[in-house]
Amino acid sequence: SKQASKQASKQASKQASKISIIIPAYNCETTIERCILGITKGTYNNIEVIVVDNGSEDSTKEIANKLADKDDRIIVIHQNNQGPAGSRDTGLKNATGDYIAYCDSDDWFEPDCLESLMDFLTRYNADIAVCRSQIPGKIIDYNPFEVQVWDKDGAIDAFLEHKKLNGVLWNKLIRRELFDGIEFDKTLWYWEDLAVVWKIMKRVNRVVRFNEAKYNFYVHPESMCAKKYSPNRIYSSLKVWNK
């Protein structure tokens, strides 16, 4: 039927676009395999997974290398520890996709995460698609059918309000061109992604956010975001928000 043909054409168009998913990895031997396989076993196949091993001292690099040997869509880059900004930047510079997504090494995507992001981005002709994230086991009452669309001014307002549209990279699918000429600030060890998202927001024409939880966020008890006090966190926060 005409409707089936139209749907097939739309699906083929979406699948033709390549997505680069960048995973900064440091001493994450217990979670890196779950993170990578959550992407490669997903419903969107035209991908490259760039794992940036940021000087890990455990078996992270061996696990990543082993998975890469079995799937040529996985690329592993080893470098000295350059902090989270350095690993994000390295991944971006080596990405060849039409769109960019990030996933932290202790988190994971729902199987249809990338497909859903691409579907909303295409449907609303947006530069960025944003999904809801969730902490597994934490129950929150929300409307999964809510969809919001902003033009540039609206996106900047929503970003500065920092509720529906925040500064993390890991729940977003972003057109590659929006990153042109942008580098991560390697002096930042926290909110380095916020500084980049701010620059990107000033370039967008349209942003769409849908309220389905497609990204699983794990709060490691030793991570910087879980600590009540961290000099690095305070320094980075003040520096970024001042900018």
C-alpha positions as CSV (number, residue, x, y, z in Angstrom):
1,S,0.0,0.0,0.0
2,K,1.0,3.7,-0.4
3,Q,1.2,4.0,3.4
4,A,3.5,1.0,3.8
5,S,5.7,2.3,1.0
6,K,5.9,5.7,2.6
7,Q,6.8,4.1,5.9
8,A,9.5,1.9,4.3
9,S,11.0,4.9,2.6
10,K,11.1,6.9,5.8
11,Q,12.7,4.0,7.6
12,A,15.4,3.6,4.9
13,S,16.1,7.3,5.1
14,K,16.6,7.1,8.8
15,Q,18.9,4.1,8.6
16,A,21.0,5.7,5.9
17,S,22.3,8.3,8.4
18,K,25.3,7.2,10.3
19,I,25.5,7.8,14.1
20,S,28.8,8.0,15.9
21,I,28.4,7.1,19.6
22,I,31.3,8.2,21.8
23,I,32.1,6.5,25.1
24,P,34.7,8.0,27.4
25,A,36.1,5.1,29.4
26,Y,38.3,5.1,32.5
27,N,38.6,2.2,34.9
28,C,35.1,0.9,34.1
29,E,35.8,-2.9,33.8
30,T,32.5,-3.8,35.5
31,T,30.3,-1.7,33.3
32,I,31.9,-1.1,29.9
33,E,30.7,-4.3,28.3
34,R,27.1,-3.6,29.2
35,C,27.5,-0.1,27.9
36,I,28.9,-1.1,24.5
37,L,26.6,-4.1,23.9
38,G,23.6,-1.9,24.8
39,I,24.4,0.1,21.8
40,T,25.6,-2.6,19.3
41,K,22.6,-4.8,20.0
42,G,20.1,-2.0,19.6
43,T,17.7,-1.5,16.8
44,Y,19.7,1.1,14.9
45,N,22.5,-0.5,12.9
46,N,24.3,2.2,11.0
47,I,26.6,3.2,13.8
48,E,30.2,3.4,14.9
49,V,31.0,3.1,18.6
50,I,34.1,5.0,19.5
51,V,35.5,3.9,22.9
52,V,38.2,6.3,24.2
53,D,40.2,4.5,26.8
54,N,41.5,7.3,28.9
55,G,44.5,5.7,30.5
56,S,42.6,3.0,32.4
57,E,44.6,0.9,34.9
58,D,42.2,-2.0,35.1
59,S,41.0,-4.4,32.4
60,T,38.8,-1.8,30.6
61,K,41.0,-1.7,27.5
62,E,41.2,-5.5,27.2
63,I,37.4,-5.8,27.4
64,A,36.9,-3.1,24.8
65,N,39.5,-4.6,22.5
66,K,37.9,-8.0,22.7
67,L,34.5,-6.6,21.8
68,A,36.0,-4.6,18.9
69,D,37.6,-7.8,17.5
70,K,34.0,-9.2,17.2
71,D,32.3,-6.2,15.7
72,D,34.0,-3.9,13.2
73,R,31.6,-1.0,14.2
74,I,33.5,-0.7,17.4
75,I,36.6,1.5,17.4
76,V,38.9,1.6,20.5
77,I,41.3,4.5,21.0
78,H,43.9,4.3,23.8
79,Q,45.4,7.5,25.3
80,N,46.9,8.9,28.4
81,N,44.5,10.2,31.0
82,Q,43.3,13.6,29.7
83,G,40.3,13.9,31.9
84,P,36.7,13.6,30.7
85,A,37.0,16.6,28.4
86,G,40.0,15.1,26.7
87,S,38.3,11.8,26.0
88,R,35.2,13.4,24.7
89,D,37.2,15.6,22.4
90,T,39.3,12.7,21.1
91,G,36.1,10.8,20.3
92,L,34.6,13.7,18.5
93,K,37.7,14.3,16.4
94,N,37.7,10.7,15.2
95,A,33.9,10.5,14.6
96,T,32.8,10.0,10.9
97,G,29.0,9.9,11.5
98,D,26.3,12.4,10.3
99,Y,25.1,12.6,13.9
100,I,26.9,12.4,17.3
101,A,25.7,10.8,20.5
102,Y,27.5,10.2,23.8
103,C,27.1,7.5,26.4
104,D,29.0,7.4,29.7
105,S,30.7,4.1,30.3
106,D,28.7,3.1,33.4
107,D,25.3,4.0,31.7
108,W,23.4,2.2,28.9
109,F,20.9,2.8,26.2
110,E,17.5,1.2,25.9
111,P,17.5,-1.0,22.7
112,D,15.5,1.5,20.7
113,C,17.2,4.6,22.1
114,L,19.0,5.7,18.9
115,E,16.1,4.7,16.7
116,S,13.7,6.8,18.8
117,L,16.1,9.8,18.8
118,M,16.5,9.7,15.1
119,D,12.8,9.3,14.5
120,F,11.9,12.4,16.5
121,L,14.8,14.4,15.0
122,T,13.6,13.5,11.5
123,R,9.9,13.9,12.2
124,Y,10.4,17.4,13.5
125,N,13.2,18.4,11.2
126,A,15.3,19.2,14.3
127,D,19.1,19.7,14.8
128,I,19.0,18.0,18.2
129,A,16.7,15.3,19.6
130,V,16.6,14.8,23.4
131,C,15.1,11.9,25.3
132,R,14.4,11.5,29.0
133,S,16.9,9.6,31.2
134,Q,16.1,7.4,34.1
135,I,17.8,6.0,37.2
136,P,16.9,2.3,37.2
137,G,14.8,1.4,40.3
138,K,13.8,5.0,41.0
139,I,10.1,5.5,40.3
140,I,9.1,8.9,39.0
141,D,5.6,9.9,37.9
142,Y,5.7,11.6,34.5
143,N,3.9,11.8,31.2
144,P,5.8,9.6,28.6
145,F,3.8,11.1,25.7
146,E,4.9,14.7,26.2
147,V,6.8,16.3,23.3
148,Q,8.3,19.8,23.3
149,V,9.8,21.6,20.3
150,W,11.8,24.8,20.6
151,D,13.3,27.2,18.1
152,K,16.7,28.7,18.9
153,D,15.5,31.4,21.3
154,G,13.2,28.9,23.0
155,A,15.9,26.3,23.3
156,I,18.3,28.9,24.8
157,D,15.6,29.9,27.3
158,A,14.9,26.3,28.2
159,F,18.6,25.5,28.5
160,L,19.2,28.4,30.9
161,E,16.2,27.3,33.0
162,H,17.9,23.9,33.0
163,K,14.9,21.7,33.6
164,K,13.4,20.2,30.5
165,L,16.6,20.9,28.5
166,N,19.9,20.5,30.4
167,G,23.6,20.6,29.6
168,V,24.5,16.9,29.4
169,L,25.5,15.3,26.1
170,W,24.4,11.7,26.9
171,N,20.7,12.0,26.3
172,K,21.0,13.8,23.0
173,L,21.4,13.1,19.3
174,I,23.1,16.1,17.6
175,R,23.9,17.0,14.0
176,R,27.6,16.7,13.4
177,E,28.0,20.1,11.8
178,L,26.9,21.8,15.1
179,F,30.3,20.7,16.6
180,D,32.4,22.3,13.8
181,G,35.2,24.3,15.4
182,I,34.2,23.4,18.9
183,E,36.6,21.8,21.3
184,F,36.2,20.7,24.9
185,D,37.9,22.7,27.7
186,K,40.5,20.2,29.1
187,T,40.9,22.3,32.3
188,L,37.3,21.2,33.3
189,W,36.8,17.9,35.1
190,Y,33.1,18.5,35.6
191,W,30.4,20.0,33.4
192,E,32.8,20.0,30.4
193,D,29.8,18.9,28.4
194,L,27.7,21.8,29.6
195,A,30.2,24.3,28.2
196,V,29.9,22.6,24.8
197,V,26.1,22.2,24.8
198,W,25.9,26.0,25.5
199,K,27.9,26.7,22.3
200,I,25.8,24.3,20.3
201,M,22.5,25.8,21.5
202,K,23.5,29.1,20.0
203,R,23.7,27.4,16.6
204,V,20.5,25.4,16.5
205,N,17.3,26.1,14.5
206,R,15.1,23.6,16.2
207,V,15.3,21.2,19.2
208,V,12.8,18.4,20.0
209,R,12.5,16.7,23.4
210,F,10.3,13.6,23.9
211,N,9.6,12.3,27.4
212,E,10.2,8.6,26.9
213,A,13.0,7.3,29.1
214,K,15.5,5.8,26.7
215,Y,18.8,6.4,28.6
216,N,19.7,4.6,31.8
217,F,21.8,6.6,34.2
218,Y,23.9,4.9,36.9
219,V,25.2,6.9,39.8
220,H,28.4,5.3,40.9
221,P,29.0,6.0,44.7
222,E,32.6,7.0,43.9
223,S,31.8,9.3,41.0
224,M,32.3,13.0,41.1
225,C,28.6,13.7,40.7
226,A,27.8,11.5,43.7
227,K,30.1,13.3,46.1
228,K,28.6,16.1,48.3
229,Y,31.8,18.1,48.2
230,S,34.4,18.3,45.4
231,P,36.8,21.2,44.8
232,N,37.0,20.2,41.1
233,R,33.2,20.2,40.9
234,I,32.8,23.7,42.4
235,Y,35.7,25.2,40.3
236,S,34.2,23.8,37.1
237,S,30.7,24.8,37.9
238,L,31.6,28.4,38.6
239,K,33.8,28.6,35.5
240,V,31.2,27.2,33.2
241,W,28.3,29.2,34.5
242,N,30.3,32.4,34.4
243,K,31.0,31.8,30.7
